[in-house]
Amino acid sequence: MPFSFWVTKHRGVRTGEIAAAGHEIACHGMSHKLIYKQSREEFRQETRRSKQLLEDLVGKPVLGYRAASFSIVKSSLWALDELLDAGFSYDSSVFPVRHDNYGIPDAPLAPFEITAPSGRTLTEFPMSVARWGALRLPVSGGGYFRIFPYWLTRSSLKRINEHEQRSFVFYLHPWEIDAGQPRVKAGWKSRLRHYTNLSRCEERLRLLLSEFPFAPMRDVLAGLRIEAPARVAA
């Protein structure tokens, strides 16, 4: 069963090189400003501009979108209609967990058709969460990948694939394999999330890539039977 590795990049020739190598290019916006801190018009303009720039660079439609810090939450579900109007085929912004900055805890864990406020639907590939009894453990990458021990991530991803019979989505930022990056003053929570295990991350990533197969998200979604439309209560 295939897995999906989310690859995005926004700058010039590098984006073209990534696309030419067979990777999928998807949209992550322009400003990395949380959606629920933007006006609808601001979100509309920056999202369409970002999508157009990427399409100009790669010469093909950009189908997927991910919000800054997974900021499609119950208060910003209106963004789904903007994504539909902009021509996106799928979104991967919903995180089915409780978190201080993001999350829709009651969202489905497998890819599903999410219902926008207008009544239209959009394919949603939610961030990966493993079920261990009543616990929902976020294991889709980023800070979770660096903070959790590797064996826990590995066993959780195998559980998603083998026990729950579904694909996972994994993400990582380029700075997360840069152990020599400058340290900036921040609160303890931000320091924990940002700097923990930077020196181990590249090794863990190489190990992960050697142990699991990956594919572009568009290809994974094309081969899946998507769950029936679901409306997330605001």
Backbone as CSV, one residue per row, in Angstrom:
resi,resn,N_x,N_y,N_z,CA_x,CA_y,CA_z,C_x,C_y,C_z
1,MET,0.859,-1.190,0.000,0.000,0.000,0.000,0.890,1.234,0.000
2,PRO,0.653,2.178,-0.891,1.555,3.328,-0.985,1.345,4.329,0.135
3,PHE,2.362,5.124,0.360,2.317,6.225,1.296,2.513,7.508,0.510
4,SER,2.350,8.620,1.156,2.487,9.882,0.438,3.436,10.814,1.167
5,PHE,4.326,11.425,0.435,5.299,12.367,0.977,5.020,13.732,0.368
6,TRP,4.696,14.684,1.211,4.300,16.021,0.747,5.536,16.848,0.460
7,VAL,5.672,17.319,-0.779,6.840,18.111,-1.160,6.373,19.451,-1.702
8,THR,6.764,20.544,-1.058,6.442,21.863,-1.575,7.682,22.733,-1.584
9,LYS,7.750,23.628,-2.538,8.841,24.591,-2.618,8.350,25.764,-3.447
10,HIS,8.754,26.955,-3.108,8.158,28.125,-3.730,9.117,28.963,-4.564
11,ARG,10.371,28.588,-4.691,11.303,29.537,-5.274,11.862,29.054,-6.611
12,GLY,11.631,29.855,-7.638,12.260,29.791,-8.933,12.631,28.434,-9.470
13,VAL,13.874,28.321,-9.921,14.317,27.121,-10.621,14.268,25.893,-9.735
14,ARG,14.437,26.046,-8.416,14.400,24.885,-7.529,13.048,24.171,-7.648
15,THR,11.963,24.941,-7.721,10.647,24.342,-7.870,10.563,23.562,-9.166
16,GLY,11.082,24.139,-10.244,11.072,23.455,-11.520,11.883,22.177,-11.503
17,GLU,13.017,22.201,-10.824,13.858,21.016,-10.731,13.149,19.904,-9.961
18,ILE,12.471,20.275,-8.885,11.743,19.290,-8.082,10.635,18.655,-8.920
19,ALA,9.897,19.486,-9.654,8.820,18.958,-10.494,9.367,18.067,-11.603
20,ALA,10.491,18.479,-12.207,11.089,17.701,-13.298,11.576,16.339,-12.820
21,ALA,11.890,16.228,-11.543,12.349,14.953,-10.980,11.192,14.009,-10.680
22,GLY,9.960,14.454,-10.929,8.804,13.593,-10.749,8.012,13.822,-9.488
23,HIS,8.418,14.811,-8.697,7.681,15.103,-7.469,6.477,15.987,-7.769
24,GLU,5.493,15.892,-6.905,4.325,16.760,-7.034,4.593,18.082,-6.330
25,ILE,4.205,19.176,-6.966,4.287,20.496,-6.360,2.884,20.901,-5.919
26,ALA,2.744,21.248,-4.657,1.463,21.693,-4.120,1.643,23.050,-3.465
27,CYS,0.550,23.661,-3.092,0.547,25.063,-2.656,0.483,25.174,-1.126
28,HIS,1.303,26.062,-0.588,1.352,26.307,0.857,1.145,27.793,1.159
29,GLY,0.601,28.541,0.194,0.331,29.953,0.405,1.550,30.826,0.190
30,MET,1.413,32.112,0.530,2.482,33.083,0.314,3.118,33.568,1.614
31,SER,2.304,33.883,2.594,2.795,34.589,3.781,2.989,33.687,4.996
32,HIS,2.479,32.477,4.963,2.461,31.571,6.113,1.709,32.189,7.288
33,LYS,0.739,33.010,6.978,-0.121,33.599,7.997,-1.288,32.661,8.251
34,LEU,-1.626,32.456,9.507,-2.727,31.568,9.859,-4.015,32.021,9.180
35,ILE,-4.756,31.088,8.622,-5.975,31.444,7.895,-6.960,32.162,8.799
36,TYR,-7.120,31.688,10.025,-8.111,32.303,10.900,-7.683,33.675,11.429
37,LYS,-6.490,34.124,11.009,-6.073,35.495,11.302,-6.061,36.364,10.043
38,GLN,-6.592,35.853,8.950,-6.708,36.604,7.708,-8.174,36.929,7.432
39,SER,-8.391,37.992,6.682,-9.726,38.218,6.145,-9.935,37.259,4.979
40,ARG,-11.172,37.050,4.613,-11.453,36.146,3.493,-10.836,36.671,2.202
41,GLU,-10.905,37.972,1.990,-10.336,38.554,0.774,-8.811,38.410,0.760
42,GLU,-8.172,38.616,1.897,-6.725,38.451,1.978,-6.326,37.015,1.643
43,PHE,-7.053,36.064,2.211,-6.755,34.666,1.931,-6.970,34.353,0.455
44,ARG,-8.067,34.855,-0.097,-8.354,34.598,-1.508,-7.238,35.104,-2.408
45,GLN,-6.787,36.310,-2.185,-5.784,36.919,-3.054,-4.436,36.214,-2.940
46,GLU,-3.986,35.932,-1.715,-2.659,35.330,-1.575,-2.653,33.878,-2.044
47,THR,-3.761,33.176,-1.857,-3.812,31.779,-2.272,-3.816,31.664,-3.794
48,ARG,-4.601,32.490,-4.444,-4.646,32.435,-5.905,-3.328,32.900,-6.523
49,ARG,-2.711,33.886,-5.910,-1.419,34.349,-6.424,-0.370,33.248,-6.302
50,SER,-0.335,32.582,-5.141,0.629,31.511,-4.924,0.406,30.365,-5.903
51,LYS,-0.841,29.978,-6.095,-1.164,28.892,-7.025,-0.732,29.244,-8.446
52,GLN,-0.990,30.467,-8.862,-0.634,30.880,-10.216,0.878,30.904,-10.409
53,LEU,1.607,31.411,-9.430,3.063,31.439,-9.521,3.642,30.034,-9.663
54,LEU,3.149,29.120,-8.877,3.644,27.748,-8.943,3.308,27.106,-10.282
55,GLU,2.110,27.347,-10.769,1.724,26.779,-12.062,2.553,27.355,-13.201
56,ASP,2.904,28.629,-13.096,3.782,29.228,-14.099,5.166,28.577,-14.071
57,LEU,5.633,28.216,-12.884,6.960,27.633,-12.745,7.035,26.183,-13.231
58,VAL,5.988,25.413,-12.963,6.041,23.985,-13.292,5.305,23.635,-14.578
59,GLY,4.502,24.569,-15.091,3.823,24.338,-16.361,2.709,23.315,-16.315
60,LYS,2.105,23.135,-15.151,0.987,22.201,-15.023,0.117,22.626,-13.847
61,PRO,-1.128,22.150,-13.779,-2.009,22.560,-12.681,-1.480,22.120,-11.308
62,VAL,-1.663,22.979,-10.326,-1.366,22.661,-8.927,-2.680,22.233,-8.280
63,LEU,-2.733,21.001,-7.838,-3.991,20.409,-7.391,-4.212,20.475,-5.888
64,GLY,-3.113,20.480,-5.115,-3.236,20.339,-3.671,-2.874,21.581,-2.891
65,TYR,-3.408,21.665,-1.693,-3.175,22.822,-0.819,-2.977,22.340,0.615
66,ARG,-2.062,23.024,1.322,-1.940,22.850,2.773,-1.827,24.213,3.430
67,ALA,-2.645,24.451,4.442,-2.659,25.727,5.156,-1.464,25.868,6.076
68,ALA,-1.026,27.093,6.279,0.023,27.383,7.251,-0.401,26.859,8.620
69,SER,0.461,26.068,9.224,0.208,25.512,10.563,-1.169,24.852,10.670
70,PHE,-1.593,24.196,9.587,-2.831,23.410,9.589,-4.032,24.246,10.062
71,SER,-4.074,25.506,9.608,-5.023,26.461,10.190,-6.406,26.452,9.538
72,ILE,-6.759,25.368,8.845,-8.173,25.152,8.534,-8.767,24.420,9.734
73,VAL,-9.474,25.196,10.540,-10.096,24.697,11.764,-11.582,25.018,11.675
74,LYS,-12.327,24.732,12.707,-13.777,24.913,12.620,-14.167,26.367,12.362
75,SER,-13.369,27.302,12.850,-13.695,28.715,12.643,-13.285,29.225,11.267
76,SER,-12.536,28.429,10.507,-12.075,28.892,9.194,-12.457,27.930,8.075
77,LEU,-13.555,27.195,8.256,-13.998,26.275,7.214,-14.409,27.005,5.938
78,TRP,-14.670,28.311,6.027,-14.971,29.091,4.824,-13.841,29.014,3.810
79,ALA,-12.625,28.722,4.267,-11.486,28.623,3.355,-11.666,27.496,2.353
80,LEU,-12.448,26.475,2.699,-12.678,25.371,1.774,-13.361,25.859,0.501
81,ASP,-14.310,26.775,0.650,-14.981,27.323,-0.537,-14.017,28.134,-1.383
82,GLU,-13.095,28.839,-0.751,-12.101,29.591,-1.509,-11.162,28.641,-2.267
83,LEU,-10.811,27.520,-1.663,-9.974,26.546,-2.350,-10.704,25.954,-3.554
84,LEU,-11.973,25.663,-3.389,-12.766,25.147,-4.506,-12.856,26.177,-5.630
85,ASP,-13.107,27.421,-5.266,-13.212,28.479,-6.279,-11.885,28.691,-7.001
86,ALA,-10.785,28.458,-6.310,-9.461,28.638,-6.916,-9.053,27.460,-7.798
87,GLY,-9.810,26.363,-7.742,-9.523,25.242,-8.617,-8.702,24.116,-8.013
88,PHE,-8.584,24.075,-6.690,-7.861,22.974,-6.064,-8.719,21.704,-6.073
89,SER,-8.052,20.556,-6.196,-8.741,19.268,-6.194,-8.772,18.637,-4.810
90,TYR,-7.778,18.946,-3.990,-7.746,18.361,-2.652,-7.027,19.296,-1.686
91,ASP,-7.290,19.056,-0.413,-6.662,19.803,0.675,-6.027,18.804,1.623
92,SER,-4.970,19.244,2.330,-4.345,18.406,3.357,-3.964,19.292,4.529
93,SER,-4.964,19.926,5.123,-4.736,20.891,6.203,-5.381,20.489,7.519
94,VAL,-6.330,19.574,7.479,-7.069,19.215,8.691,-6.254,18.233,9.525
95,PHE,-6.065,18.580,10.802,-5.334,17.710,11.730,-6.340,17.183,12.756
96,PRO,-6.626,15.890,12.751,-7.666,15.349,13.637,-7.193,15.147,15.076
97,VAL,-6.689,16.207,15.690,-6.198,16.156,17.066,-6.587,17.451,17.780
98,ARG,-6.386,17.450,19.078,-6.520,18.682,19.865,-5.143,19.323,20.005
99,HIS,-5.067,20.609,19.728,-3.798,21.340,19.809,-4.129,22.781,20.115
100,ASP,-3.173,23.517,20.678,-3.464,24.903,21.046,-3.574,25.830,19.838
101,ASN,-3.000,25.442,18.689,-3.032,26.319,17.518,-3.839,25.775,16.349
102,TYR,-4.169,24.517,16.358,-4.863,23.918,15.211,-5.592,22.659,15.651
103,GLY,-6.283,22.044,14.700,-6.914,20.753,14.961,-8.426,20.757,14.875
104,ILE,-8.963,19.668,14.300,-10.399,19.372,14.315,-10.497,17.949,14.865
105,PRO,-10.630,17.800,16.174,-10.488,16.482,16.817,-11.457,15.417,16.325
106,ASP,-12.651,15.821,15.862,-13.634,14.826,15.445,-13.617,14.557,13.948
107,ALA,-12.612,15.062,13.240,-12.514,14.809,11.807,-12.111,13.361,11.552
108,PRO,-12.520,12.780,10.426,-12.090,11.419,10.081,-10.574,11.327,9.948
109,LEU,-10.028,10.130,10.162,-8.587,9.922,10.065,-8.160,9.538,8.649
110,ALA,-9.027,8.894,7.906,-8.724,8.491,6.535,-9.152,9.590,5.566
111,PRO,-8.594,9.626,4.355,-9.038,10.609,3.360,-10.554,10.555,3.181
112,PHE,-11.171,11.724,3.072,-12.621,11.805,2.972,-13.021,13.041,2.175
113,GLU,-14.280,13.104,1.816,-14.820,14.279,1.142,-15.374,15.215,2.217
114,ILE,-14.739,16.371,2.370,-15.181,17.328,3.385,-16.170,18.298,2.752
115,THR,-17.230,18.605,3.471,-18.272,19.484,2.961,-17.984,20.924,3.371
116,ALA,-17.866,21.783,2.362,-17.638,23.215,2.593,-18.942,23.882,3.016
117,PRO,-18.889,25.088,3.582,-20.119,25.780,3.983,-21.131,25.947,2.853
118,SER,-20.663,26.018,1.602,-21.570,26.175,0.462,-22.305,24.899,0.122
119,GLY,-21.886,23.765,0.716,-22.478,22.480,0.396,-21.674,21.678,-0.607
120,ARG,-20.688,22.298,-1.244,-19.811,21.582,-2.161,-18.794,20.761,-1.368
121,THR,-18.144,19.816,-2.030,-17.186,18.971,-1.336,-15.799,19.055,-1.965
122,LEU,-14.815,18.788,-1.139,-13.415,18.803,-1.532,-12.743,17.584,-0.889
123,THR,-11.882,16.916,-1.634,-11.165,15.782,-1.058,-10.188,16.272,0.007
124,GLU,-10.274,15.677,1.160,-9.394,16.021,2.287,-8.503,14.835,2.618
125,PHE,-7.192,15.063,2.622,-6.234,14.047,3.063,-5.700,14.540,4.399
126,PRO,-6.327,14.132,5.514,-5.959,14.687,6.825,-4.556,14.284,7.249
127,MET,-3.983,15.054,8.136,-2.678,14.739,8.685,-2.756,13.409,9.426
128,SER,-1.675,12.672,9.407,-1.704,11.290,9.890,-1.733,11.193,11.414
129,VAL,-2.664,10.407,11.871,-2.845,10.157,13.303,-3.022,8.653,13.494
130,ALA,-2.279,8.072,14.427,-2.404,6.650,14.736,-3.278,6.471,15.970
131,ARG,-4.132,5.465,15.923,-4.983,5.150,17.063,-4.344,4.056,17.906
132,TRP,-4.100,4.389,19.166,-3.628,3.406,20.142,-4.668,3.383,21.261
133,GLY,-5.659,2.517,21.131,-6.770,2.531,22.071,-7.569,3.823,21.886
134,ALA,-7.777,4.535,22.988,-8.511,5.799,22.912,-7.606,6.967,22.528
135,LEU,-6.302,6.726,22.440,-5.342,7.794,22.156,-5.208,8.020,20.650
136,ARG,-5.221,9.281,20.252,-4.904,9.670,18.884,-3.522,10.308,18.901
137,LEU,-2.563,9.638,18.270,-1.185,10.091,18.310,-0.794,10.705,16.965
138,PRO,-0.440,12.008,16.943,-0.037,12.648,15.691,1.368,12.198,15.277
139,VAL,1.474,11.582,14.111,2.757,11.018,13.683,3.052,11.348,12.214
140,SER,2.640,12.528,11.774,2.788,12.873,10.355,4.040,13.663,10.047
141,GLY,4.944,13.826,11.024,6.200,14.501,10.723,6.438,15.738,11.569
142,GLY,7.297,16.636,11.054,7.589,17.887,11.732,8.123,17.688,13.136
143,GLY,7.656,18.520,14.058,8.110,18.443,15.437,7.817,17.101,16.087
144,TYR,6.708,16.476,15.705,6.380,15.170,16.272,7.451,14.138,15.904
145,PHE,7.956,14.235,14.685,8.982,13.305,14.216,10.282,13.495,14.985
146,ARG,10.595,14.741,15.329,11.834,15.008,16.054,11.712,14.717,17.543
147,ILE,10.565,15.007,18.125,10.393,14.884,19.581,10.117,13.446,20.002
148,PHE,9.248,12.749,19.280,8.970,11.357,19.627,10.179,10.475,19.282
149,PRO,10.418,9.414,20.035,11.474,8.471,19.646,11.137,7.838,18.297
150,TYR,12.185,7.539,17.525,11.948,7.023,16.174,11.130,5.738,16.193
151,TRP,11.363,4.856,17.162,10.629,3.590,17.195,9.127,3.815,17.328
152,LEU,8.735,4.891,18.028,7.313,5.169,18.195,6.705,5.652,16.883
153,THR,7.428,6.525,16.187,6.942,6.971,14.878,6.824,5.790,13.923
154,ARG,7.873,4.988,13.863,7.885,3.852,12.940,6.737,2.883,13.229
155,SER,6.580,2.505,14.479,5.528,1.541,14.824,4.139,2.124,14.582
156,SER,3.986,3.429,14.793,2.690,4.067,14.566,2.359,4.134,13.082
157,LEU,3.357,4.453,12.258,3.117,4.504,10.818,2.830,3.107,10.263
158,LYS,3.515,2.101,10.779,3.223,0.730,10.362,1.818,0.325,10.805
159,ARG,1.407,0.798,11.960,0.053,0.493,12.430,-0.988,1.110,11.505
160,ILE,-0.760,2.356,11.089,-1.680,3.005,10.156,-1.786,2.194,8.872
161,ASN,-0.639,1.765,8.354,-0.606,1.053,7.089,-1.143,-0.371,7.203
162,GLU,-0.703,-1.118,8.187,-1.006,-2.535,8.241,-2.272,-2.850,9.030
163,HIS,-2.449,-2.205,10.173,-3.614,-2.500,11.017,-4.853,-1.737,10.540
164,GLU,-4.672,-0.448,10.193,-5.811,0.366,9.792,-5.991,0.402,8.279
165,GLN,-5.044,-0.188,7.553,-5.151,-0.314,6.101,-5.411,1.024,5.405
166,ARG,-4.597,2.012,5.753,-4.696,3.297,5.079,-3.304,3.908,4.917
167,SER,-3.207,4.834,3.979,-1.945,5.512,3.719,-1.699,6.610,4.746
168,PHE,-0.444,6.992,4.911,-0.160,8.141,5.762,0.453,9.256,4.929
169,VAL,0.362,10.473,5.445,1.009,11.630,4.838,2.084,12.114,5.799
170,PHE,3.236,12.460,5.244,4.374,12.852,6.068,4.933,14.174,5.562
171,TYR,5.330,15.055,6.493,5.902,16.343,6.087,7.148,16.642,6.912
172,LEU,7.999,17.484,6.360,9.179,17.953,7.079,9.625,19.261,6.446
173,HIS,10.079,20.204,7.267,10.606,21.471,6.767,12.108,21.357,6.519
174,PRO,12.648,22.043,5.520,14.101,21.989,5.285,14.927,22.366,6.513
175,TRP,14.459,23.344,7.311,15.242,23.776,8.468,15.361,22.680,9.530
176,GLU,14.505,21.661,9.448,14.520,20.627,10.482,15.690,19.657,10.341
177,ILE,16.442,19.756,9.241,17.663,18.951,9.138,18.905,19.844,9.187
178,ASP,18.714,21.096,9.612,19.822,22.051,9.727,20.155,22.243,11.202
179,ALA,21.038,21.407,11.714,21.377,21.459,13.137,22.172,22.707,13.502
180,GLY,22.789,23.355,12.515,23.605,24.529,12.799,22.892,25.848,12.657
181,GLN,21.586,25.829,12.548,20.838,27.076,12.377,20.963,27.969,13.610
182,PRO,20.859,29.285,13.446,20.951,30.205,14.600,19.820,29.965,15.591
183,ARG,20.102,30.162,16.836,19.080,30.083,17.884,18.551,31.482,18.171
184,VAL,17.243,31.594,18.253,16.619,32.880,18.559,15.902,32.767,19.906
185,LYS,15.727,33.918,20.552,15.037,33.923,21.832,13.549,33.637,21.612
186,ALA,13.016,32.738,22.406,11.611,32.360,22.304,11.182,31.726,23.611
187,GLY,9.882,31.550,23.778,9.372,30.897,24.970,9.746,29.422,24.986
188,TRP,9.598,28.788,26.132,10.021,27.397,26.281,9.275,26.473,25.337
189,LYS,7.989,26.739,25.129,7.202,25.874,24.259,7.690,25.959,22.816
190,SER,7.971,27.174,22.350,8.483,27.345,20.994,9.865,26.720,20.841
191,ARG,10.711,26.869,21.867,12.048,26.258,21.809,11.948,24.737,21.747
192,LEU,11.048,24.174,22.538,10.856,22.724,22.534,10.429,22.245,21.154
193,ARG,9.459,22.921,20.564,8.929,22.493,19.272,9.922,22.690,18.138
194,HIS,10.736,23.722,18.243,11.592,24.088,17.110,12.965,23.440,17.148
195,TYR,13.575,23.334,18.292,14.978,22.943,18.346,15.247,21.505,18.803
196,THR,14.251,20.833,19.333,14.488,19.485,19.856,14.958,18.527,18.752
197,ASN,16.081,17.870,18.995,16.601,16.801,18.137,16.883,17.212,16.691
198,LEU,17.231,18.470,16.472,17.610,18.870,15.113,18.799,18.057,14.598
199,SER,19.726,17.741,15.463,20.933,17.017,15.040,20.641,15.569,14.653
200,ARG,19.498,15.039,15.073,19.153,13.652,14.764,18.180,13.531,13.599
201,CYS,17.622,14.650,13.146,16.492,14.588,12.223,16.879,14.036,10.852
202,GLU,18.012,14.458,10.313,18.382,13.980,8.974,18.593,12.466,8.979
203,GLU,19.261,11.969,9.987,19.483,10.526,10.076,18.151,9.781,10.161
204,ARG,17.229,10.311,10.966,15.918,9.685,11.089,15.161,9.725,9.763
205,LEU,15.266,10.836,9.052,14.580,10.949,7.768,15.112,9.927,6.777
206,ARG,16.427,9.792,6.705,17.013,8.808,5.781,16.546,7.392,6.132
207,LEU,16.457,7.113,7.416,15.993,5.803,7.855,14.530,5.587,7.463
208,LEU,13.719,6.605,7.676,12.303,6.512,7.321,12.132,6.249,5.824
209,LEU,12.893,6.972,4.999,12.796,6.809,3.550,13.241,5.427,3.103
210,SER,14.134,4.814,3.876,14.601,3.470,3.517,13.617,2.389,3.959
211,GLU,12.741,2.709,4.912,11.852,1.688,5.475,10.436,1.728,4.923
212,PHE,10.048,2.842,4.289,8.692,2.962,3.753,8.738,3.444,2.313
213,PRO,7.811,2.974,1.476,7.695,3.521,0.115,6.862,4.795,0.130
214,PHE,7.183,5.732,-0.755,6.459,6.999,-0.843,6.021,7.246,-2.281
215,ALA,5.010,8.077,-2.435,4.508,8.428,-3.757,3.880,9.803,-3.689
216,PRO,3.737,10.502,-4.841,3.046,11.794,-4.829,1.625,11.659,-4.290
217,MET,1.184,12.652,-3.568,-0.135,12.589,-2.957,-1.238,12.418,-3.990
218,ARG,-1.110,13.075,-5.143,-2.141,12.953,-6.182,-2.295,11.498,-6.608
219,ASP,-1.173,10.740,-6.691,-1.231,9.346,-7.110,-1.849,8.473,-6.029
220,VAL,-1.515,8.754,-4.770,-2.098,7.992,-3.665,-3.604,8.190,-3.627
221,LEU,-4.048,9.437,-3.747,-5.484,9.727,-3.716,-6.203,9.093,-4.890
222,ALA,-5.564,9.063,-6.058,-6.191,8.486,-7.249,-6.459,7.001,-7.068
223,GLY,-5.681,6.337,-6.221,-5.841,4.907,-6.025,-6.663,4.527,-4.823
224,LEU,-7.234,5.521,-4.128,-7.986,5.242,-2.910,-9.485,5.339,-3.131
225,ARG,-10.197,4.601,-2.320,-11.651,4.762,-2.254,-11.935,5.774,-1.153
226,ILE,-12.384,6.962,-1.550,-12.554,8.058,-0.593,-13.867,7.901,0.169
227,GLU,-13.810,8.187,1.457,-15.006,8.103,2.289,-16.069,9.102,1.831
228,ALA,-17.304,8.783,2.144,-18.446,9.622,1.765,-18.297,11.015,2.371
229,PRO,-18.974,12.019,1.773,-18.871,13.390,2.284,-19.170,13.486,3.773
230,ALA,-18.358,14.286,4.457,-18.528,14.503,5.894,-18.604,15.997,6.157
231,ARG,-19.534,16.391,6.980,-19.629,17.792,7.373,-19.072,17.931,8.773
232,VAL,-18.066,18.787,8.915,-17.481,19.051,10.225,-18.246,20.183,10.871
233,ALA,-18.887,19.923,11.994,-19.699,20.939,12.648,-18.848,22.108,13.099
234,ALA,-19.304,23.313,12.788,-18.570,24.510,13.179,-18.715,24.764,14.673
